[in-house]
Amino acid sequence: MNPFPEDIFTEPQDVDPDTLANLGPLARLAGVWEGKKGVDLNPKADGPERRPYLERIEMHPIDPQANGPQLLYGLRYHIHINTEEEDITFHDQVGYWSYEPATGLILQSLTIPRGQAVLAAGRANADGLGLSVAARRGETEYGIVSTAFLEYAFRTDSYDLAITFNADGSWSYISDTLLSVRGQAEPFRHRDRNTLHKVGEAKPNPLALIAAAEPA
């Protein structure tokens, strides 16, 4: 059964401009975050390498987004990771978290500068204490695309991210990426994990600032 309306053009009216008030489960991610106990497990020629890392994430709200009748509220984010022994960038990532209030759908779209993009989808946990999203290679809706070299040497077959909201206001994640590494018989599970603590507040989205400045 088709879950979508016949009218695919008409956009919703009287949309609340305040994204921070409409983020649902994503509201707890808004802000600036730092984590100092990240752990990365990645493939190397002589075997898996375990490496600690430092992480900073900025997540700020964007204006409401409409795909015809579909209404999304979201956060634009930037992740920067380096290690204690090196100032150079270990990992850089930009993207969006999106939430559809009408259905509870959660989206994460991400891009990394080594030539890969992902659109993952999921929902909040029933207990309200976390959320998860996933994407699979070859899918045309929630999938993974990579450069020809990555497809050849380090093919990404799946991506799973689980976030847990902690009682102290921090949040933790486990990211599992299943890789098919050229020359290795078995898939490699590339895992990252960290706990992030808030160091700054999110900036209101532009439309919310305009609405707040208008006379009553």
LINURNOR-V310116 format. One record per residue. N is the residue number from 1. RES is the residue in one letter. PSI is psi in degrees with one decimal (none if undefined). Layout:
BEGIN
n: (N;N)
res: (RES;RES)
psi: (PSI;PSI)
END
This chain:
BEGIN
n: (1;2;3;4;5;6;7;8;9;10;11;12;13;14;15;16;17;18;19;20;21;22;23;24;25;26;27;28;29;30;31;32;33;34;35;36;37;38;39;40;41;42;43;44;45;46;47;48;49;50;51;52;53;54;55;56;57;58;59;60;61;62;63;64;65;66;67;68;69;70;71;72;73;74;75;76;77;78;79;80;81;82;83;84;85;86;87;88;89;90;91;92;93;94;95;96;97;98;99;100;101;102;103;104;105;106;107;108;109;110;111;112;113;114;115;116;117;118;119;120;121;122;123;124;125;126;127;128;129;130;131;132;133;134;135;136;137;138;139;140;141;142;143;144;145;146;147;148;149;150;151;152;153;154;155;156;157;158;159;160;161;162;163;164;165;166;167;168;169;170;171;172;173;174;175;176;177;178;179;180;181;182;183;184;185;186;187;188;189;190;191;192;193;194;195;196;197;198;199;200;201;202;203;204;205;206;207;208;209;210;211;212;213;214;215;216)
res: (M;N;P;F;P;E;D;I;F;T;E;P;Q;D;V;D;P;D;T;L;A;N;L;G;P;L;A;R;L;A;G;V;W;E;G;K;K;G;V;D;L;N;P;K;A;D;G;P;E;R;R;P;Y;L;E;R;I;E;M;H;P;I;D;P;Q;A;N;G;P;Q;L;L;Y;G;L;R;Y;H;I;H;I;N;T;E;E;E;D;I;T;F;H;D;Q;V;G;Y;W;S;Y;E;P;A;T;G;L;I;L;Q;S;L;T;I;P;R;G;Q;A;V;L;A;A;G;R;A;N;A;D;G;L;G;L;S;V;A;A;R;R;G;E;T;E;Y;G;I;V;S;T;A;F;L;E;Y;A;F;R;T;D;S;Y;D;L;A;I;T;F;N;A;D;G;S;W;S;Y;I;S;D;T;L;L;S;V;R;G;Q;A;E;P;F;R;H;R;D;R;N;T;L;H;K;V;G;E;A;K;P;N;P;L;A;L;I;A;A;A;E;P;A)
psi: (132.2;121.4;-2.3;153.1;158.7;-36.7;104.4;4.1;-35.2;122.1;153.9;149.4;163.3;48.0;130.6;123.7;-13.0;97.2;-40.9;-28.9;-4.5;20.5;-7.5;-130.1;-17.0;-12.0;-33.3;-7.6;-14.4;135.0;-168.9;132.2;148.4;143.3;135.7;8.4;34.4;148.5;127.8;130.1;110.7;158.6;139.6;165.5;-35.7;14.5;169.7;142.3;129.3;124.3;126.8;154.8;162.8;140.6;140.7;130.5;129.0;126.3;114.5;143.0;147.4;167.3;154.2;142.6;135.5;130.1;85.1;-122.8;-13.4;127.9;128.4;140.1;144.9;177.4;132.9;135.0;157.1;127.8;130.6;128.9;136.1;-178.8;162.8;-31.7;-11.9;139.0;-16.7;156.9;126.6;-34.9;138.6;137.4;137.2;157.0;-164.3;142.8;133.6;148.5;131.7;102.9;-32.9;-28.4;-16.1;3.2;135.5;133.5;143.2;119.8;131.4;153.8;139.1;148.5;-1.1;4.2;51.9;143.0;146.2;138.9;110.5;151.9;151.9;-158.2;168.2;152.5;149.1;-29.6;-2.9;7.6;12.9;-174.0;164.6;149.3;159.1;153.3;153.8;140.2;138.6;-14.2;140.6;-10.2;-57.6;90.2;-168.9;131.1;143.7;167.3;163.2;-37.3;-44.6;-39.1;-36.0;-43.6;-38.8;65.9;128.4;116.9;-27.9;156.8;126.9;127.6;126.2;129.0;135.5;128.8;124.8;157.2;-26.9;6.2;-12.7;174.1;152.3;154.2;154.7;122.1;121.5;122.0;120.8;119.7;140.9;103.9;128.4;130.8;-7.8;132.7;-34.8;146.7;150.6;128.8;103.9;116.0;134.4;143.9;149.2;165.3;129.5;137.4;140.1;132.6;-2.2;155.3;157.4;149.0;134.3;151.0;154.3;-43.3;-34.7;-38.3;-39.8;-45.2;-38.6;-28.0;-13.3;143.1;146.1;none)
END
